[in-house]
């Protein structure tokens, strides 16, 4: 049974998109039955071009990548999310979305690379992609199929603190 992971932020244009792409990339590479989805509480309707640039430079397929509203995942027929990860950064005065009903929730905040000075944006996006990619790889190393929700929650908390 596929483990569905919803990654939320405010605008669904950078960090959540990077997270969705990295988790799906690693899941394919490792042969894991995990599917990431990303959405925003106030989606911008566009993907930050730097996010697409760093993903493509890393050899990650961005076809079909789009900015989505979380309403899409609350609609009838949407996959049931086992894990919900918020990736916004409260230090940037962002209000992180709250998703009701998912059994396992975690906040893995990252500073918004969009706020970097123009001459540092590409590097900021690449460093964010790498940090997110590493954490998603750690998630995929967990035996998700055999973990109950309490054990999964504890493992995700440990990953965040490491």
Biotite code that builds the C-alpha atoms (Angstrom):
import biotite.structure as struc

atoms = struc.array([
    struc.Atom([0.000, 0.000, 0.000], chain_id="A", res_id=1, res_name="UNK", atom_name="CA", element="C"),
    struc.Atom([1.398, 3.371, -1.032], chain_id="A", res_id=2, res_name="UNK", atom_name="CA", element="C"),
    struc.Atom([2.408, 5.754, 1.743], chain_id="A", res_id=3, res_name="UNK", atom_name="CA", element="C"),
    struc.Atom([1.217, 9.225, 0.774], chain_id="A", res_id=4, res_name="UNK", atom_name="CA", element="C"),
    struc.Atom([3.069, 12.259, 2.126], chain_id="A", res_id=5, res_name="UNK", atom_name="CA", element="C"),
    struc.Atom([1.673, 15.782, 1.864], chain_id="A", res_id=6, res_name="UNK", atom_name="CA", element="C"),
    struc.Atom([4.190, 18.617, 2.111], chain_id="A", res_id=7, res_name="UNK", atom_name="CA", element="C"),
    struc.Atom([2.653, 21.990, 2.900], chain_id="A", res_id=8, res_name="UNK", atom_name="CA", element="C"),
    struc.Atom([3.834, 25.558, 2.881], chain_id="A", res_id=9, res_name="UNK", atom_name="CA", element="C"),
    struc.Atom([2.179, 28.862, 2.221], chain_id="A", res_id=10, res_name="UNK", atom_name="CA", element="C"),
    struc.Atom([2.721, 29.501, -1.495], chain_id="A", res_id=11, res_name="UNK", atom_name="CA", element="C"),
    struc.Atom([3.715, 26.065, -2.893], chain_id="A", res_id=12, res_name="UNK", atom_name="CA", element="C"),
    struc.Atom([6.350, 27.673, -5.085], chain_id="A", res_id=13, res_name="UNK", atom_name="CA", element="C"),
    struc.Atom([9.724, 26.668, -3.606], chain_id="A", res_id=14, res_name="UNK", atom_name="CA", element="C"),
    struc.Atom([10.373, 24.591, -0.449], chain_id="A", res_id=15, res_name="UNK", atom_name="CA", element="C"),
    struc.Atom([7.313, 22.336, -0.682], chain_id="A", res_id=16, res_name="UNK", atom_name="CA", element="C"),
    struc.Atom([7.943, 21.822, -4.399], chain_id="A", res_id=17, res_name="UNK", atom_name="CA", element="C"),
    struc.Atom([11.595, 20.958, -3.722], chain_id="A", res_id=18, res_name="UNK", atom_name="CA", element="C"),
    struc.Atom([10.428, 18.521, -1.028], chain_id="A", res_id=19, res_name="UNK", atom_name="CA", element="C"),
    struc.Atom([7.863, 16.822, -3.274], chain_id="A", res_id=20, res_name="UNK", atom_name="CA", element="C"),
    struc.Atom([10.372, 16.434, -6.098], chain_id="A", res_id=21, res_name="UNK", atom_name="CA", element="C"),
    struc.Atom([13.170, 15.158, -3.849], chain_id="A", res_id=22, res_name="UNK", atom_name="CA", element="C"),
    struc.Atom([10.988, 12.638, -1.993], chain_id="A", res_id=23, res_name="UNK", atom_name="CA", element="C"),
    struc.Atom([9.518, 11.280, -5.226], chain_id="A", res_id=24, res_name="UNK", atom_name="CA", element="C"),
    struc.Atom([12.987, 11.140, -6.807], chain_id="A", res_id=25, res_name="UNK", atom_name="CA", element="C"),
    struc.Atom([14.487, 9.187, -3.910], chain_id="A", res_id=26, res_name="UNK", atom_name="CA", element="C"),
    struc.Atom([11.436, 6.899, -3.664], chain_id="A", res_id=27, res_name="UNK", atom_name="CA", element="C"),
    struc.Atom([11.850, 5.953, -7.341], chain_id="A", res_id=28, res_name="UNK", atom_name="CA", element="C"),
    struc.Atom([15.606, 5.464, -6.934], chain_id="A", res_id=29, res_name="UNK", atom_name="CA", element="C"),
    struc.Atom([15.126, 3.225, -3.885], chain_id="A", res_id=30, res_name="UNK", atom_name="CA", element="C"),
    struc.Atom([12.086, 1.351, -5.190], chain_id="A", res_id=31, res_name="UNK", atom_name="CA", element="C"),
    struc.Atom([9.925, 2.532, -2.283], chain_id="A", res_id=32, res_name="UNK", atom_name="CA", element="C"),
    struc.Atom([6.131, 2.693, -2.499], chain_id="A", res_id=33, res_name="UNK", atom_name="CA", element="C"),
    struc.Atom([5.960, 6.287, -1.291], chain_id="A", res_id=34, res_name="UNK", atom_name="CA", element="C"),
    struc.Atom([4.335, 9.188, -3.106], chain_id="A", res_id=35, res_name="UNK", atom_name="CA", element="C"),
    struc.Atom([4.879, 12.838, -2.194], chain_id="A", res_id=36, res_name="UNK", atom_name="CA", element="C"),
    struc.Atom([2.427, 15.618, -2.942], chain_id="A", res_id=37, res_name="UNK", atom_name="CA", element="C"),
    struc.Atom([2.878, 19.309, -2.215], chain_id="A", res_id=38, res_name="UNK", atom_name="CA", element="C"),
    struc.Atom([0.404, 22.133, -1.761], chain_id="A", res_id=39, res_name="UNK", atom_name="CA", element="C"),
    struc.Atom([0.007, 25.572, -0.298], chain_id="A", res_id=40, res_name="UNK", atom_name="CA", element="C"),
    struc.Atom([-2.576, 27.247, 1.883], chain_id="A", res_id=41, res_name="UNK", atom_name="CA", element="C"),
    struc.Atom([-2.306, 30.325, -0.382], chain_id="A", res_id=42, res_name="UNK", atom_name="CA", element="C"),
    struc.Atom([-0.675, 28.958, -3.535], chain_id="A", res_id=43, res_name="UNK", atom_name="CA", element="C"),
    struc.Atom([1.077, 31.439, -5.764], chain_id="A", res_id=44, res_name="UNK", atom_name="CA", element="C"),
    struc.Atom([0.044, 29.630, -8.930], chain_id="A", res_id=45, res_name="UNK", atom_name="CA", element="C"),
    struc.Atom([3.642, 29.450, -10.128], chain_id="A", res_id=46, res_name="UNK", atom_name="CA", element="C"),
    struc.Atom([6.827, 27.580, -9.300], chain_id="A", res_id=47, res_name="UNK", atom_name="CA", element="C"),
    struc.Atom([9.866, 29.670, -8.496], chain_id="A", res_id=48, res_name="UNK", atom_name="CA", element="C"),
    struc.Atom([12.196, 29.349, -11.517], chain_id="A", res_id=49, res_name="UNK", atom_name="CA", element="C"),
    struc.Atom([15.188, 28.829, -9.211], chain_id="A", res_id=50, res_name="UNK", atom_name="CA", element="C"),
    struc.Atom([13.484, 25.757, -7.710], chain_id="A", res_id=51, res_name="UNK", atom_name="CA", element="C"),
    struc.Atom([13.017, 24.277, -11.170], chain_id="A", res_id=52, res_name="UNK", atom_name="CA", element="C"),
    struc.Atom([16.590, 25.202, -12.131], chain_id="A", res_id=53, res_name="UNK", atom_name="CA", element="C"),
    struc.Atom([18.239, 23.434, -9.171], chain_id="A", res_id=54, res_name="UNK", atom_name="CA", element="C"),
    struc.Atom([16.045, 20.347, -9.562], chain_id="A", res_id=55, res_name="UNK", atom_name="CA", element="C"),
    struc.Atom([16.826, 20.060, -13.265], chain_id="A", res_id=56, res_name="UNK", atom_name="CA", element="C"),
    struc.Atom([20.544, 20.647, -12.630], chain_id="A", res_id=57, res_name="UNK", atom_name="CA", element="C"),
    struc.Atom([20.435, 17.702, -10.199], chain_id="A", res_id=58, res_name="UNK", atom_name="CA", element="C"),
    struc.Atom([18.861, 15.511, -12.891], chain_id="A", res_id=59, res_name="UNK", atom_name="CA", element="C"),
    struc.Atom([15.396, 15.475, -11.342], chain_id="A", res_id=60, res_name="UNK", atom_name="CA", element="C"),
    struc.Atom([12.366, 15.396, -13.613], chain_id="A", res_id=61, res_name="UNK", atom_name="CA", element="C"),
    struc.Atom([10.184, 18.488, -13.173], chain_id="A", res_id=62, res_name="UNK", atom_name="CA", element="C"),
    struc.Atom([7.572, 17.583, -15.786], chain_id="A", res_id=63, res_name="UNK", atom_name="CA", element="C"),
    struc.Atom([4.128, 18.059, -14.315], chain_id="A", res_id=64, res_name="UNK", atom_name="CA", element="C"),
    struc.Atom([5.397, 20.212, -11.455], chain_id="A", res_id=65, res_name="UNK", atom_name="CA", element="C"),
    struc.Atom([2.820, 22.845, -10.594], chain_id="A", res_id=66, res_name="UNK", atom_name="CA", element="C"),
    struc.Atom([1.663, 25.046, -7.739], chain_id="A", res_id=67, res_name="UNK", atom_name="CA", element="C"),
    struc.Atom([-1.359, 23.457, -6.032], chain_id="A", res_id=68, res_name="UNK", atom_name="CA", element="C"),
    struc.Atom([-3.876, 24.381, -3.378], chain_id="A", res_id=69, res_name="UNK", atom_name="CA", element="C"),
    struc.Atom([-4.321, 22.096, -0.418], chain_id="A", res_id=70, res_name="UNK", atom_name="CA", element="C"),
    struc.Atom([-8.022, 22.008, -1.336], chain_id="A", res_id=71, res_name="UNK", atom_name="CA", element="C"),
    struc.Atom([-7.031, 19.500, -4.020], chain_id="A", res_id=72, res_name="UNK", atom_name="CA", element="C"),
    struc.Atom([-6.029, 17.034, -1.291], chain_id="A", res_id=73, res_name="UNK", atom_name="CA", element="C"),
    struc.Atom([-9.092, 17.603, 0.875], chain_id="A", res_id=74, res_name="UNK", atom_name="CA", element="C"),
    struc.Atom([-11.489, 16.804, -1.977], chain_id="A", res_id=75, res_name="UNK", atom_name="CA", element="C"),
    struc.Atom([-13.350, 13.506, -2.239], chain_id="A", res_id=76, res_name="UNK", atom_name="CA", element="C"),
    struc.Atom([-11.230, 10.886, -3.963], chain_id="A", res_id=77, res_name="UNK", atom_name="CA", element="C"),
    struc.Atom([-7.909, 12.421, -2.891], chain_id="A", res_id=78, res_name="UNK", atom_name="CA", element="C"),
    struc.Atom([-5.387, 9.933, -1.512], chain_id="A", res_id=79, res_name="UNK", atom_name="CA", element="C"),
    struc.Atom([-5.317, 9.528, 2.253], chain_id="A", res_id=80, res_name="UNK", atom_name="CA", element="C"),
    struc.Atom([-2.222, 11.198, 3.665], chain_id="A", res_id=81, res_name="UNK", atom_name="CA", element="C"),
    struc.Atom([-0.343, 9.238, 6.299], chain_id="A", res_id=82, res_name="UNK", atom_name="CA", element="C"),
    struc.Atom([2.305, 11.917, 6.816], chain_id="A", res_id=83, res_name="UNK", atom_name="CA", element="C"),
    struc.Atom([1.928, 15.689, 6.608], chain_id="A", res_id=84, res_name="UNK", atom_name="CA", element="C"),
    struc.Atom([5.096, 17.793, 6.694], chain_id="A", res_id=85, res_name="UNK", atom_name="CA", element="C"),
    struc.Atom([5.074, 21.582, 6.929], chain_id="A", res_id=86, res_name="UNK", atom_name="CA", element="C"),
    struc.Atom([8.204, 23.264, 5.574], chain_id="A", res_id=87, res_name="UNK", atom_name="CA", element="C"),
    struc.Atom([7.483, 26.960, 6.167], chain_id="A", res_id=88, res_name="UNK", atom_name="CA", element="C"),
    struc.Atom([9.687, 29.070, 8.421], chain_id="A", res_id=89, res_name="UNK", atom_name="CA", element="C"),
    struc.Atom([8.016, 30.850, 11.314], chain_id="A", res_id=90, res_name="UNK", atom_name="CA", element="C"),
    struc.Atom([11.136, 33.020, 11.705], chain_id="A", res_id=91, res_name="UNK", atom_name="CA", element="C"),
    struc.Atom([10.119, 34.630, 8.412], chain_id="A", res_id=92, res_name="UNK", atom_name="CA", element="C"),
    struc.Atom([6.739, 35.524, 9.972], chain_id="A", res_id=93, res_name="UNK", atom_name="CA", element="C"),
    struc.Atom([4.958, 32.929, 7.850], chain_id="A", res_id=94, res_name="UNK", atom_name="CA", element="C"),
    struc.Atom([1.856, 31.232, 9.117], chain_id="A", res_id=95, res_name="UNK", atom_name="CA", element="C"),
    struc.Atom([2.326, 27.511, 8.630], chain_id="A", res_id=96, res_name="UNK", atom_name="CA", element="C"),
    struc.Atom([-0.717, 25.680, 7.342], chain_id="A", res_id=97, res_name="UNK", atom_name="CA", element="C"),
    struc.Atom([-2.486, 23.259, 9.662], chain_id="A", res_id=98, res_name="UNK", atom_name="CA", element="C"),
    struc.Atom([-3.785, 20.012, 8.195], chain_id="A", res_id=99, res_name="UNK", atom_name="CA", element="C"),
    struc.Atom([-6.443, 18.222, 10.265], chain_id="A", res_id=100, res_name="UNK", atom_name="CA", element="C"),
    struc.Atom([-6.817, 14.490, 10.388], chain_id="A", res_id=101, res_name="UNK", atom_name="CA", element="C"),
    struc.Atom([-3.459, 13.083, 9.339], chain_id="A", res_id=102, res_name="UNK", atom_name="CA", element="C"),
    struc.Atom([-2.120, 10.526, 11.791], chain_id="A", res_id=103, res_name="UNK", atom_name="CA", element="C"),
    struc.Atom([1.514, 11.713, 11.565], chain_id="A", res_id=104, res_name="UNK", atom_name="CA", element="C"),
    struc.Atom([2.468, 15.393, 11.377], chain_id="A", res_id=105, res_name="UNK", atom_name="CA", element="C"),
    struc.Atom([5.859, 17.047, 11.577], chain_id="A", res_id=106, res_name="UNK", atom_name="CA", element="C"),
    struc.Atom([7.257, 20.523, 11.007], chain_id="A", res_id=107, res_name="UNK", atom_name="CA", element="C"),
    struc.Atom([10.586, 20.619, 9.188], chain_id="A", res_id=108, res_name="UNK", atom_name="CA", element="C"),
    struc.Atom([11.080, 24.343, 8.641], chain_id="A", res_id=109, res_name="UNK", atom_name="CA", element="C"),
    struc.Atom([13.573, 25.762, 6.183], chain_id="A", res_id=110, res_name="UNK", atom_name="CA", element="C"),
    struc.Atom([14.385, 29.429, 5.559], chain_id="A", res_id=111, res_name="UNK", atom_name="CA", element="C"),
    struc.Atom([12.844, 30.636, 2.324], chain_id="A", res_id=112, res_name="UNK", atom_name="CA", element="C"),
    struc.Atom([15.607, 30.711, -0.322], chain_id="A", res_id=113, res_name="UNK", atom_name="CA", element="C"),
    struc.Atom([13.493, 33.219, -2.243], chain_id="A", res_id=114, res_name="UNK", atom_name="CA", element="C"),
    struc.Atom([14.524, 35.812, 0.348], chain_id="A", res_id=115, res_name="UNK", atom_name="CA", element="C"),
    struc.Atom([18.234, 35.500, -0.505], chain_id="A", res_id=116, res_name="UNK", atom_name="CA", element="C"),
    struc.Atom([19.879, 38.441, -2.286], chain_id="A", res_id=117, res_name="UNK", atom_name="CA", element="C"),
    struc.Atom([19.629, 38.097, -6.067], chain_id="A", res_id=118, res_name="UNK", atom_name="CA", element="C"),
    struc.Atom([23.301, 37.233, -6.474], chain_id="A", res_id=119, res_name="UNK", atom_name="CA", element="C"),
    struc.Atom([22.940, 34.405, -3.898], chain_id="A", res_id=120, res_name="UNK", atom_name="CA", element="C"),
    struc.Atom([19.540, 32.962, -4.862], chain_id="A", res_id=121, res_name="UNK", atom_name="CA", element="C"),
    struc.Atom([20.856, 30.108, -6.990], chain_id="A", res_id=122, res_name="UNK", atom_name="CA", element="C"),
    struc.Atom([23.156, 28.958, -4.184], chain_id="A", res_id=123, res_name="UNK", atom_name="CA", element="C"),
    struc.Atom([20.414, 29.381, -1.555], chain_id="A", res_id=124, res_name="UNK", atom_name="CA", element="C"),
    struc.Atom([18.037, 27.216, -3.592], chain_id="A", res_id=125, res_name="UNK", atom_name="CA", element="C"),
    struc.Atom([20.689, 24.556, -4.157], chain_id="A", res_id=126, res_name="UNK", atom_name="CA", element="C"),
    struc.Atom([21.573, 24.407, -0.457], chain_id="A", res_id=127, res_name="UNK", atom_name="CA", element="C"),
    struc.Atom([17.880, 24.166, 0.438], chain_id="A", res_id=128, res_name="UNK", atom_name="CA", element="C"),
    struc.Atom([17.398, 21.385, -2.121], chain_id="A", res_id=129, res_name="UNK", atom_name="CA", element="C"),
    struc.Atom([20.324, 19.473, -0.635], chain_id="A", res_id=130, res_name="UNK", atom_name="CA", element="C"),
    struc.Atom([19.078, 19.893, 2.962], chain_id="A", res_id=131, res_name="UNK", atom_name="CA", element="C"),
    struc.Atom([15.564, 18.826, 2.013], chain_id="A", res_id=132, res_name="UNK", atom_name="CA", element="C"),
    struc.Atom([16.853, 15.947, -0.095], chain_id="A", res_id=133, res_name="UNK", atom_name="CA", element="C"),
    struc.Atom([18.902, 14.594, 2.798], chain_id="A", res_id=134, res_name="UNK", atom_name="CA", element="C"),
    struc.Atom([15.945, 14.679, 5.182], chain_id="A", res_id=135, res_name="UNK", atom_name="CA", element="C"),
    struc.Atom([13.680, 12.996, 2.609], chain_id="A", res_id=136, res_name="UNK", atom_name="CA", element="C"),
    struc.Atom([16.280, 10.285, 2.126], chain_id="A", res_id=137, res_name="UNK", atom_name="CA", element="C"),
    struc.Atom([16.297, 9.725, 5.904], chain_id="A", res_id=138, res_name="UNK", atom_name="CA", element="C"),
    struc.Atom([12.495, 9.420, 5.847], chain_id="A", res_id=139, res_name="UNK", atom_name="CA", element="C"),
    struc.Atom([12.697, 6.792, 3.111], chain_id="A", res_id=140, res_name="UNK", atom_name="CA", element="C"),
    struc.Atom([15.186, 4.733, 5.099], chain_id="A", res_id=141, res_name="UNK", atom_name="CA", element="C"),
    struc.Atom([12.504, 4.111, 7.731], chain_id="A", res_id=142, res_name="UNK", atom_name="CA", element="C"),
    struc.Atom([10.537, 0.830, 7.537], chain_id="A", res_id=143, res_name="UNK", atom_name="CA", element="C"),
    struc.Atom([7.284, 2.731, 6.899], chain_id="A", res_id=144, res_name="UNK", atom_name="CA", element="C"),
    struc.Atom([5.329, -0.418, 6.065], chain_id="A", res_id=145, res_name="UNK", atom_name="CA", element="C"),
    struc.Atom([5.911, -1.950, 9.493], chain_id="A", res_id=146, res_name="UNK", atom_name="CA", element="C"),
    struc.Atom([5.892, 1.154, 11.714], chain_id="A", res_id=147, res_name="UNK", atom_name="CA", element="C"),
    struc.Atom([2.809, 2.144, 13.638], chain_id="A", res_id=148, res_name="UNK", atom_name="CA", element="C"),
    struc.Atom([1.973, 5.846, 13.662], chain_id="A", res_id=149, res_name="UNK", atom_name="CA", element="C"),
    struc.Atom([3.464, 6.508, 17.117], chain_id="A", res_id=150, res_name="UNK", atom_name="CA", element="C"),
    struc.Atom([6.799, 4.952, 16.129], chain_id="A", res_id=151, res_name="UNK", atom_name="CA", element="C"),
    struc.Atom([6.771, 6.848, 12.842], chain_id="A", res_id=152, res_name="UNK", atom_name="CA", element="C"),
    struc.Atom([6.059, 10.129, 14.633], chain_id="A", res_id=153, res_name="UNK", atom_name="CA", element="C"),
    struc.Atom([8.949, 9.493, 17.023], chain_id="A", res_id=154, res_name="UNK", atom_name="CA", element="C"),
    struc.Atom([11.294, 8.634, 14.146], chain_id="A", res_id=155, res_name="UNK", atom_name="CA", element="C"),
    struc.Atom([10.368, 11.788, 12.222], chain_id="A", res_id=156, res_name="UNK", atom_name="CA", element="C"),
    struc.Atom([10.926, 13.878, 15.365], chain_id="A", res_id=157, res_name="UNK", atom_name="CA", element="C"),
    struc.Atom([14.369, 12.283, 15.719], chain_id="A", res_id=158, res_name="UNK", atom_name="CA", element="C"),
    struc.Atom([15.211, 13.044, 12.088], chain_id="A", res_id=159, res_name="UNK", atom_name="CA", element="C"),
    struc.Atom([14.263, 16.694, 12.659], chain_id="A", res_id=160, res_name="UNK", atom_name="CA", element="C"),
    struc.Atom([16.481, 16.973, 15.737], chain_id="A", res_id=161, res_name="UNK", atom_name="CA", element="C"),
    struc.Atom([19.483, 15.315, 14.073], chain_id="A", res_id=162, res_name="UNK", atom_name="CA", element="C"),
])
